[in-house]
Amino acid sequence: MFRSLLVANRGEIAVRIFRTARRLGISCLAVHSEADATSLHVALADHALCIGPAPASESYLRIDRIVEAARLLGAEAIHPGYGFLAENPRLPEACAEAGVVFVGPSAAAIRAMGDKAAAKALMAAAGVPLVPGYHGEDQDDAVLAAEALRIGFPLVIKACAGGGGRGMRVVERAEAFADALAAARREAAAAFGDDRVLLERHLARPRHVEVQILADTHGTVLALSSRDCSIQRRHQKIIEEAPAPSLPDAIRSGLAEAAVAAARAVGYVNAGTVEFIVEDERFHFLEMNTRMQVEHPVTEAITGLDLVEWQLRIAAGEKLPFASSPPVRGHAVEARLCAEDPLEGWRPATGQLLHFAVPLVEGIRVDSGVRAGDAVTPFYDPMLAKIIAHGETRAEAIARLRAALDHTIVEGVATNLDALRAILAHPGFTEGVPTTGFLAQHEGALLSPPPPAPTEAILAAAAAVLEAQRRLAWPEGSGHRGPWDRLEGWRLFGSARRTLRLREGSRTIPLAIAQSGHVWEITLEGDTHRVEAYEAEGEGDLRVRVGDRQFRTRSLVLPGSVAVSLPGAGRWRFAIVDALSPPEGDAAGDDRVASPIPGRVAAVLCSVGDVVSRGQTLVVIEAMKTELRINAPVEGRVVRIDVAPGDHVEEGAELVQLAPSGEAATGAVRE
């Protein structure tokens, strides 16, 4: 086994690999960008080296700097993780030249499966079923348009060198093909440096099912059960589970056989995943990921294997000690907690994590690369953590995951937490067989704003604020020195009343409060409630008593805000209104179009003088592996453009200025 291992990655996957390496007695070596100097994966490493500025193209994608770091740090092996260089055949080639072991498949296997068009031709020769489409070399726009008409609509455009949903577009009708092709090419070129695409028929109700492969250098190739990854947004997975539910035995065995055949066709060694589309009890090859998948923990949960350990053992030349796949035990479900706003088109979010807490209870595993205080930047993937639940049945695993999410609190950046909870509670997921169109089909129910907070949540929020104030005034063990230290506002004829104002959205909630010892009398909308709060076991947990009823809540009080969650009911966030603060300023005018997030300008789709309609795309911003289309807020004329393709912009930077309809103006454009 290796004595030292360098992880050519960052964040969650680097932390996860270090966990196994340390258990095996392997020294953990990290590389990092300037933006990641204080990140968790660096803090956990035995040795770390900065390899460049924040942009991945200048750090994590620099093969020369990574190999040089391996030499300087004395690494015997390099693990690529996933993303970045994990499927770049030049990295294992550079490792071989430097005398460092690459923990993964051969460059030839990566190259064979990395080009989607070539891979499909290879799979067809191996007898693996394919979706009808065009996988040819001729990339002329006219040829692609003609092939699209032959295949028929709807169809899917995919980047030949793609992955993770980037460079992928679903086209419903012929009139939209040209624009979708241009967008897919642009995204593919930015992500992979290769704008070639292929076309495939778009299946109506497909499931995304994949098979985990483990293959050693001694000829053993195993298919380790299956995973269903159909719950996706922007063609990127957010919930995965294993084994894939509701599959006929014939399909399940057929998938395993096809996955093994695919691996053998390219002489595959190490861990990999073969992805399929399943529809109407038929399956078709989608692609092979020649790396560890993000969702590998669900397979680990049901097989009992540590896949990273076996990656390392296989790379060290060891033979798999089993000739057939281990038996499956129970069911596992994983949710990807991401910094993004589902109500704003899943727009990535940036900022500082003021608080980050996921409950660690039986049956729950959390893989994360962040902690409270870390910055979420626009340079990398927005995933904060993977929360994995294992149970004896699918229902038990889902219930455990829902309970964990109910008690997860993240403050400082927007997240998809509420959307994950809604998906896991939806009968279409819990009782049905979801397809890749699940989110679009149920968008109204899943992504609607949460209902107003119920009375219990408001009282719990008030109790959390009051309890925090009490602890601040009476620190633990200090006692109180007399009536001047007491918070209830003592008066000769009883306690004084004061007002706490909470704001939920546009709703301001005044609460009249009188205190006597540990009991508050809180008046809300004319009703007075006797409320007590006690610390419960667990960070941020309170036991709240309202009248004769008690319940547990998880809360977080920050300067200016309070967040509470009630088990099985939901999560709510309130602003604490300062009576002395000035009124909020007016919102920015509709004539100025600003960037909602830091990022790079991918395209400017308007010119000075253009008359644009409301909702028309003016600028495309690329951030956190996502293209954001910045649309005109009103109908008007473009009078100024302040950015050009390739520019890096900060959040709030002005992009375009409009003159609303009816206003005459002359314009300017940045040279």
N, C-alpha and C positions, 0 to 999 in steps of 0.2 A: 504494500500500500504506500501511497505517497506520503512524504513528510511535510510538504507544504503545498498549498493550493491558492492560486490567485483567481478571484472571481471578476471577470471582465464585465461587470454590470453594477447596478446600484439598487437602492431601495429594498422593497419586499423580497425579491428573489435572492438578492445577495445575502440578506439576513437569514433567509430560510436555508440556503446552502451552507452558510457558516455554522448553523445549528447542528447539521449532520456532520460536517467536517470536524468540529470540535469534539463531538461524541466519539469520533473515530481516532482522535488523537492527532489530527492534522492541523498544522499551523495555518491560520486564516489570514490571507493577504488581500488588501483592497486597493482599488484605484478609484479616484473621484475627480469630479470637476471642481472648479473654484466655488460653484454654487453649493456643492455638497460637502464642503470641508467639515462641517459640524453635524453631518447627518448620522442617522443611527447605524447604518452599515459600516461607516468609518469608525464610529465609537466602539463597535464590537470586534473590529479586526485587530489582529496582533500587530500588524504593520500596514501602513497605508501610504499611497503616493498620489500627489496631484498630477493629473495628466493634461490639463488644459482648461480653457474658459468654459462657461456654462453651456453654450450651444453644443448639442451632442456631436455635431459635425466636427467640432474642434477638440473633442475629448473622448467620449465613449465610442465614437465611430472611427477613431484613429488607431488602426491596427499597429502601426509602427510604434506608437507611444505605449500601447498595451504590452507588446512583446518586449519593449525595452524595460518597462516596469517589472515584468516577470524576471528579466535578467538581473536588474538592480536589487530586487527583493528576494531573489533566490528561489523562485517558484519552480516546482517540479512539474506542475500541471496547471492548465487554465480551464476554468469552467465558464462558458459564455452566458449562462442563464437563459432568459428568453428576450426577444426583442434585440435592438441594437445589432450586434454582429453575430447573433446566434445562428443565423442561416446564411452567413456569408462564407463561401468556400475558401476565400483568401485567408481567413483567420487560421483554419487548421493547416493550410499550406505554410503560412508564416511560422506557426508553432513547430512544424516538422523541421523547417530550416533552422530554427533556433534551438532545437533539441528539447523542446518542451512538449509534454503530452497534452493533446486536446481532448477534453472530456465531452465526447460527442461522436457523431458519425464521420465517415471519411469525406474529404472534399468532393470526391466523385459522386457520392450519394446525395450530398447537399445540392450539388450542381444539377444532378439529374431531376430532383424533385422541386428545385427552387424555381424553375421555369414552368409555370402552370401548363402552357401549351405543350411543351415537350413531355412533361410528366403524363399528361393525358394520353399522348400517343404511346408512351411506354406502358401505361396501364391497359390500354386497349390490346396491345400485343400480349400482355400477361393474362388476358381474359377477365379483367375487372370491369364491371359495367360502368358506362359513362352517360352523362346527360347529353342529348343531342346539341350540337353547336358548331362554332367555327374556331379552330385552334391553329389557323394557318400563319405562315410567315409574312404574307403580304399585308402590310399595315396601312395601305393607302385608304384615306377616308371614304373614297367612293366605293372601294372594294368592301370595306366594313359595312357601309350602308346597304349595299346590295345583299351581303350575307345576312344582315339583320332582317331584311324583307323575306329572305328565304326561310330563315328560322321562324319568323313570326313573332308578334308581340303578345304579351309582355316578354321581355328578355332581360338578361343581366350582362352588363359590361364588367369585366374583371381585369385587373392589372396582371400581366403575365408573371411579374416578379413580386406580386403582392402578398399581403397577409393582413390579418386584423381588420378586414373590412375597408382598408385604404385602397383607393383606386377602383372602387366598386360602385356601380350605379344600377338601379332597377329602372328600366325604361318601359312605360306603359303603352306608348303610341309612337308611330314613326316620326311625327312632327317634333318630338322632344329628343330624338336620337342624337342630332348633331351637338346640341348643347351639353347633353349628358356625356357624350364621348369626349368633348373638350375638357369638361370638368374631371372626368376619370383620368385622362392623360396627364392633366396638370397635377393632380394629387399624386399619381403614381410616380411622375418624374421627381416631385419634391421628396417623396418618401423613400424611393428606391433608386433614383437616378436612371430609370428605365420607363418610358411611357408606352411600351407595347401592351396591347390588350387582347383578350379573347372574348368571344360571345357565347352565351349559353341560353337555352330555353329557360324561362322563369317558371318554375313549378308552382301550382296554385296553393297547395297546403303542405309544404315540405317540413320535415323535422331534420334538425342538424344532429346527427349521431356520429360519434367517433369511437375509435378503438385504440387503447393504449398498447404500444408495442415495446417489448424488451427483448433485445437480441445480443448474444455474446459473440466472441470471436471463434467459438468452437462449434458453430452451426446451429445453436438453439435459438429459435424465434418463438416468442410467446405472445399471445393476445390476451391482455389482462382486462377481461370484462369489457363493458361499454360505458359511454357517458352520453347524456343528452344535454345539448347546449343550445336549445332552440330559443330560449328567452334572450333576445338580443335587442340592442338599440344601435342605430347607425351601423348595422351588420357587425357589431362587436358584442361579445357575450357579457351578460351581467349575472345570470344565475345558471349554474350547472349542477347536474346530479348524476349519481352512479348507483347501481346500474341503470341504463336507460329504461324507463318504465314502459309497460304495455307493448312490448315487442313480441311477436310470435316467435316460437322457438326456432323455426326455419330461418327467419330473418336474422335472429341473433347469431346462430351458428354460421350463416352465410357471411355476415359481416366479419366475423373472426377469421374465417378462411380467406376472404378477400384481403383483409389487412395483412395477414401473414404472406400471402402471395405478392402483395405490393412490396413488402419489405424485402423479400427474397429476390424480387426482380431487380433491385438496385444494390444487392449485397449489403443491406443495412446492418449496422452495429450500433448498440447503445439504445437509449430510450427515444421513442418517437411516437407520433400519433397519425393515424390514417383517418381522415374525415370523410363522411358520406352524407348524402341527402337521401332521406327515406320518405317515400310517399306511396300510399295504397299498396303496402306490403311488397314494395319493390325498392331497391336501393341503387344508388349511383355514386361512383367515386367523385369526391370533391377536390381534395388535395392531401398532400402529406406534409406535416410539419416536422422537420428534421431537427427537433429540439425538445426540451421539456416544455410542457404546456402550463399556462397559468393555472388551469383547473386540475392539475395532477393530485392535489390533496384528497379529492373525493375518491379517487382510485386507491390511494394509500389507505383511506379509512375503511374501505370494504375488503381490501386484500390483506391488510396488516403489513404491507411492504413499505420500506423507505426507498422511494424511487431514486432519490439523489444518492443514497448509499450504493445502490446497484449501478448507477451511472459511474460512480467512482471505481467500484470493484471491476466492472467490465473494462473500463479504460485502463485499469492496472493489469488486465489480462486474465482475470479470474473467470471461472466457468460458473454459469448459473447452476445452483444445486438442485433445481427441480426441472423435470422434463415436461411438465404440464402446468397450466395456470393454477395458482392456489385457489381454494374455494372462496366464494363470495360470502361475506357475513354482513347482513343488514343492508342499510341504505344510507347514502350521504348526500347532502345538499350544500352547495356553496353559493354565497352571495358576494359580489364584488362591491365594496363600499368605495365610491368615487367622489372626488371633489367636482361636482357638476350640478347644474340646476335643471331638473327635468321639466319644470314649468316654463323654462325659457329655451325649449328645443334641445335639452341636454347640453347646454352650453357649459364648457369647462369653467371652473372657478379657481381663483388664486387668492392667496392671503396667508395669514399666520394662524396656525392651529392653537387657539387659546386653550382648548380643552379637548382631550381625546380619550375616551374610556369605553371599552367593550368588556362586558362581564365574562370572566373565565369560570365557567361552571361545567358540570359533568356533561360530556357529549359535545362540547364546543371547543373548537380549535381556532385560533386567530393567527394569521400570518400577516405581518405588517412591517413596513419599513419606515414608519413615522412615529412621532411621539408629540405630546403637548409642547408647544413652543417652536416646533419646526415650521418653516415656510413652505407653502405649496406654490411652486413657481410655474411659469408657462412653458418651461423648457422640456418637461418630461411628462410621461403618462399620468393622468389624474387619479389613478387608483391609490387609495389610502390603505386599504386592508382587504383581506379575504377572510370571511367568517364562515367556518365550515361546521356543520352539525351532522352527527352520526347517530342513528337509532336502529333498533331492531326492525322497524318498518319504515316505509316512506312517510306515513302520517306522523310517526314519532319524530323523525328527523326534521320535517317541516315545522312541527310544533316547537321543537327545541330552538330552531333557527329563529322563528318568530319571537320567541321569548327573549333570546339574546339581543335581537334588534330593538325590541321594546325598551331595553335597558341600556342601549348604546347612546351616548351623548357626544356629539361633535360640535364644537363652537369655533367660530372664526372664519369658516368658509362654508359655502352652500354645499350640500351633499345630496345624493340620491336615496338617502335613508328612508324617507317616507314612501318613495316609489317602490323600493324593495319590499317594505312591509305590506304595501297594497297588493303587490304581485303574489306574495306568499299567502295572502288571505283570500285571494280571488278563487271562486269555485272552478273557474276554467283551468286554473293551475292545479289546485288540490284534488279535484275530482276528474278532470279531463285529461286530454293528451295534447299539450301545447304545441303549436307550430311556430315557425320563425315569424309569422305574422301576428303573434299573440299581442304584442304591445300596440300595434296599429289597430287591431280589431277592438281592443278594450281601452283605448287611450282615454276616452272620456271618463271612465270609472277609475282608472289607475292614476291619472295625472291631474285630476281636479284638485283645486286648492282645498286644504283640510277644512272641515266644518268648524264653526266657532267653538272655542274651548268651553267645556261644560263647567258647571259650578264647582265640582270636585277639583278640577284642574286649576281653576282660578284660586281657590282656597289653598291648594297645595303650593302654588307659586307664592302666594302671600306668606304662607307659613315658612317657606324656605327663605324668603327675604328677611322676615322678622327673626327667624332663628339665627341667620347669619349675622344680623345686627346685634343680637343678644350675645353671641359668642365673641364678637369684636369688642363689646363693652365689658364683658365679664370673661376674660381669658380663663382657660381651664386651669384650676388650681389657685387662681388669684383671689377668689372670694370677692365680695363687694363691700366697700368701706362705709357705706351709709346711704341715706336717702338720695344724695346728689348723684350717685352712680346708677340709680335705677332708671329703667327705660319707660316705665308706665306713666310717667308724668303725674306724680302724686299730687293730690289735691285734698283739702280738708273734707270735702264731701264726695270723694271717690276719684277714680283715675280720670285723667284728661283723655279726650278723644283726639286722634289725629287721622290724617288721610294719606293713604298710599294709592297712587295712581299707576295702573298698568295699562300698556297699550298693546293690542293685538291687531296688527294691520292698521286699518283706519279707525278701529274701535277703541275708545278710551274707557277704562273700567275703574271708576272711583270706589275705593274701599275705606269705610270708616272703621277705625280700630281703637279699641280700648283694651288695656292689658292689666291683668292681675296675676303677678307671679309668672307661672309657666302657661297660663291660659289667656288666649286672646278672644275677645268678642269682636267678630268681624261682620260688618253689615254690608251686604251686597244686594243691590236692587231691592231694598226695603226689608230683606230678611236678615235676621241676626243669627250667626252661627258661633257656637263655642268651639274653638279650635285649639288643639294642643299638637306639638311636634316633638319627636324624640329621635335622636340619631339611631339608625338601624345598622346592622352589620353590612358592610360593603361601602366603598367609597361613594359619597354623595347620596346615600340612601337615607330616607327619613321614614319614620312611622308616624302617620298623621291621624289624629282622632278628630272627627267632626261629629259632635253630639255623641250618640252611642255607637257610631260606626267607625271602624279603623281600616286604614289601607296603607299600603307601602308605596312610596314614590321615589324615583331617582331624580335628583335635582342638581342644578348648577347655577350658582349666583355669581355673576360677573359685574364689573362696574357698568351700570346702565342697562342690564338685562338679566333675565332669569329664565331658565329652561326647565321643564318638568316632564316626566313621563309616568304614565299610569299603566301597570301591567295589563296587557290585553286591550287597552283602550286607545292609546296613542301618545303622541309627543306634542308639546306646545311650547312656543317661545314667546315671551313678553318683553317689551321694553319697559324699563322703570322710568316713569316720567318725572323729570326734575322740575318742580314748580317754579324754580328761579331761572330756568334756561330760556333763552330767547326762542321765538317761533322759528320753525324750520324755514330755510330759504326756498325761494321758488325753484321749480325744476327748470332744467335747461330748455331753451326754446326748440321748437320742432325744426328750425331751419339749420341747425347744426347737427351733423351726423358724427358721432364719436365711437371709438373702439370700446367695447364692453370688457375687454380683457387684453393684457399684453400679448403681443404676438408678431408674426411677420406678415406683411402684405403680400398675398399670393397673386392677386389680380385686381385691377381697377377696371370696372365694367361700364364706365360712363365717361363722358367728355364734357368740358365746359360748354354750356349752351344747350345741352340736351334737356328736353322736357321729359320728366320721369313721372311715373304714376306711383301712388302709395303702394308699398310692398315690393317695388322693383329692386333687384339686387344692384348695389352700387359698388361695393368693395368686398373682396373675399379675404378674410384674415385666417392664417393658419396658426393654431396654437394647440399644444398638448395632443398631437396626432390627429387633430380635427380641423376641418375647414368650416369656418363660420361665415355665413352669408349676411352681410350688413345691408339692410334694406332701407329704402326711403320711408321716413315716417309720415310724410305728406306728399301730395302731388305738388310739383313745382319745377323750377328750372335750376340746373346746376350752374352756380356762379363761381365756385372755387373748388379746386382739388388740392389737398395739402400733402398727399402721399403718392408714392410710386411703387410698382412691384419690387419686392426685395427689401423695402424699408422695414425696420423693426419699430414698433410703436408701443407706447405704454397704455395702460388702462386710462380711458378718458381722453386720449389724444384725438383731436379733431381730424376727421378724414375728408369730409366733403361739406360744403356749405350750399344750402338751397335757398332760392327765393320762392316762397310759396306762390301758388297760382295767383295771377293778377298783379304781381309786383314786377316792375321792370328793373333790370340790373345788367351791368356788364360784369364779365367774369375774369378770373385769373387762374392759372394753373402753375403748380410748382415746376420749375425747370428741372 
